[in-house]
Amino acid sequence: MSDREAIIPKGMEYVYDKIHYAPAVRVGDTVYVSGQIGRDDDMKLVEGTEAQIVQAFENLKTVLEAAGAQMSDIVDLTTFHTDMRDLQLFMKIKDRYLTRDFPAWTAIGAASLGGAPGYIIEIKAVAVLRR
């Protein structure tokens, strides 16, 4: 018996059914979260730099909660940025969501994200559930 479970929060079924990836996969106490971007429940790009970063974090939070995890369970965070000049704003927003038990973090510059123009951030994470 496998302890591998696809995590598909309500509103994210499209990515599993049509794009063929899980928003997250839980294996035992570890949750591997796919890159979350700044799109809303209708799969539409959120406009504005701050709003898009906030939406990406909200999507990350939604996926983690569906897996039984919380933001403080994140042990590894990888972020992809189309404009590294937004990093200071990103860090201010990140600090709203990650307030303790800080994870390891890697920030990477990228030419494009989300498979369409306009996406500026993608957030990938690994969380370990606390017993």
VENUR-V936927 format. One record per helix or strand of 2 or more residues. SS is the DSSP state (h for helix, s for strand). FROM is the first residue (numbers start at 0). TO is the last residue. If there is no record, write none. Layout:
ss=SS from=FROM to=TO
ss=SS from=FROM to=TO
This chain:
ss=s from=3 to=6
ss=h from=12 to=16
ss=s from=23 to=26
ss=s from=29 to=36
ss=h from=48 to=65
ss=h from=70 to=72
ss=s from=73 to=80
ss=h from=83 to=96
ss=s from=103 to=108
ss=s from=120 to=127
